[in-house]
Amino acid sequence: MSKNIEKYLHKQMDNEAGKAHTHHRTKIVATVGPACDTYDKLLELVQAGVNVFRLNFSHGAHEDKIKIIDFIRQINKAHPYNIAILGDLQGPKLRVGEIENGIMEIKEGDILTFTNEKTIGTKERIYVSYPDLHKDVKIGNIIMIDDGKLEVKVIEILKNNDVQVEVILGGFLSSKKGINLPDTKISLPALTEKDLTDLDFIIEQKLDWVALSFVRSVKDLIILRNKLTEKKSKTKIIAKIEKPEALTNLRDIIVESDGIMIARGDLGVELPVEQVPLLQKQIIRKCLHRAKPVIVATQMMESMIERTKPNRSEITDVANAVLEGADAVMLSGETATGQHPTLVVETMRKIIIEVEKTDYHYNREDELQPQPHSPSFLSDAICYNACKLAQDVNAEALIGMTQSGYTGFMLSSYRPKSPLYIFTKEKTLVNQLSLSWGVRVFYYDEEESLDDIFFDQIRILKQRGFLKTGDVAVNTGSTPVHLHLPTNALKVTLVD
């Protein structure tokens, strides 16, 4: 037993504030915005069940984000939480410019001209923030505006590099609305100048996760990874799947990233919407097989931006994401600008808990056993069998140790029925692992004998109310401890 064990017992989980986090295993990601950017509001959301806060770098100044980051870290320090912070880069988002009087109506059959010269938009010419539009589009390509509410078709590339289009689906066009090019491979870099500035800020602030928007290939992720490596940053990468090219390169993208976000908004504009549900299911399954956390995002509880109750279809949407095995479900405008941010989190949590009451668990044991040719075969086999053993002995705790995060992500990916606790000496992982399904994380930096470490872990969990005398615990670890080897040990303990 460690002589310093008392220092790990200062954050008790038996108070009211900690109860939300003892129930739902599918995590909740909430976007911060004007509706919840104070300390009290953020604490309310955490107590309601939020595990990760998303900072959207498409909006807001760095000064405002510093305040929010400080608030979240104060909450972690003052309360028994390990809330992670995710910085979401804007990426090469294409937009129209300012429109005369802010809005104008365009009708089917109208001929418009897109230009890369900054100008106030009229029915004659509209500025588009994409200087190479004329190079990348071809005659007949479809261009969608405002999440597909408006649709135009390219009919001519003019000599002055303007692009002439015909309106296919009309409506009202407002200033700064986004553009999608489902038929076009854009030549913009993965990281824009704005993204690079925001990335420097994310690295400086030591955020836990960074999301890269509009990922097209593994090269985009390598560029970001190299930037993080240059700055010796431990921030982990989430690849947002929202472009058709990403689906073509999905396997490599999952391997290179640390996690995946299924960004259904742009994905549903770039692809036929009827394809999105099956793609969601397939992407989740591929992430589980690679032990990479996966977030389902966009319009999950959209109606609750204004209403106090979700639509029945939204309830089913959240429930299906849980059933399919998502690590986390995400709220965007619902918490950022909605009228009922706390209520929407509470409602989402209730849906998750109700689904998790059943014996639904998406368990991949029978689908993908550890592969002998894999370099991590031995540690994978320990994790695999630890989950099976925990189920066989009806363990009240499945306990893992990790320095890289790998064991935590791997144990989580098997979706064990036993409660999952991860101990780590890496302070950055304490919050990062909060994104993973079912994981509760504890900081622990002792390096005595493995038996002493296992004893300490069980004592800590018992002290915090997660274990009691007579319970069974399954521990995984590595020995010799000081060599920091991959997981190579497994032990079953009857708690006394």
HELIX and SHEET records of a PDB file:
HELIX    1   1 ILE A    5  TYR A    8  5                                   4    
HELIX    2   2 GLU A   16  THR A   22  5                                   7    
HELIX    3   3 TYR A   39  ALA A   48  1                                  10    
HELIX    4   4 HIS A   62  ALA A   78  1                                  17    
HELIX    5   5 GLU A  100  GLY A  102  5                                   3    
HELIX    6   6 LEU A  133  ASP A  136  1                                   4    
HELIX    7   7 GLU A  193  GLU A  204  1                                  12    
HELIX    8   8 VAL A  218  GLU A  230  1                                  13    
HELIX    9   9 PRO A  244  THR A  248  1                                   5    
HELIX   10  10 LEU A  250  GLU A  256  1                                   7    
HELIX   11  11 ARG A  264  GLU A  270  1                                   7    
HELIX   12  12 VAL A  273  GLN A  275  5                                   3    
HELIX   13  13 VAL A  276  HIS A  289  1                                  14    
HELIX   14  14 GLU A  302  ILE A  305  5                                   4    
HELIX   15  15 ARG A  312  GLU A  324  1                                  13    
HELIX   16  16 GLY A  333  ALA A  336  1                                   4    
HELIX   17  17 PRO A  341  GLU A  356  1                                  16    
HELIX   18  18 PHE A  377  ASP A  392  1                                  16    
HELIX   19  19 TYR A  406  SER A  413  1                                   8    
HELIX   20  20 LYS A  427  GLN A  432  1                                   6    
HELIX   21  21 LEU A  433  LEU A  435  5                                   3    
HELIX   22  22 LEU A  450  GLN A  463  1                                  14    
HELIX   23  23 VAL A  481  LEU A  483  5                                   3    
SHEET    1   A 9 LYS A  27  THR A  31  0                                        
SHEET    2   A 9 VAL A  52  ASN A  56  1                                        
SHEET    3   A 9 ALA A  84  ASP A  88  1                                        
SHEET    4   A 9 TRP A 209  LEU A 212  1                                        
SHEET    5   A 9 LYS A 236  ILE A 241  1                                        
SHEET    6   A 9 GLY A 259  ALA A 263  1                                        
SHEET    7   A 9 VAL A 294  ALA A 297  1                                        
SHEET    8   A 9 ALA A 328  LEU A 331  1                                        
SHEET    9   A 9 LYS A  27  THR A  31  1                                        
SHEET    1   B 7 LEU A  94  ARG A  95  0                                        
SHEET    2   B 7 GLY A 178  ASN A 180 -1                                        
SHEET    3   B 7 ILE A 142  ILE A 145 -1                                        
SHEET    4   B 7 LEU A 150  ILE A 157 -1                                        
SHEET    5   B 7 VAL A 163  LEU A 169 -1                                        
SHEET    6   B 7 ILE A 111  THR A 115 -1                                        
SHEET    7   B 7 ARG A 125  TYR A 127  1                                        
SHEET    1   C 2 ILE A 103  ILE A 106  0                                        
SHEET    2   C 2 GLY A 171  SER A 174 -1                                        
SHEET    1   D 5 VAL A 439  TYR A 443  0                                        
SHEET    2   D 5 LEU A 420  THR A 424  1                                        
SHEET    3   D 5 ALA A 397  THR A 402  1                                        
SHEET    4   D 5 VAL A 472  GLY A 477  1                                        
SHEET    5   D 5 ALA A 489  LEU A 494 -1                                        
END                                                                             
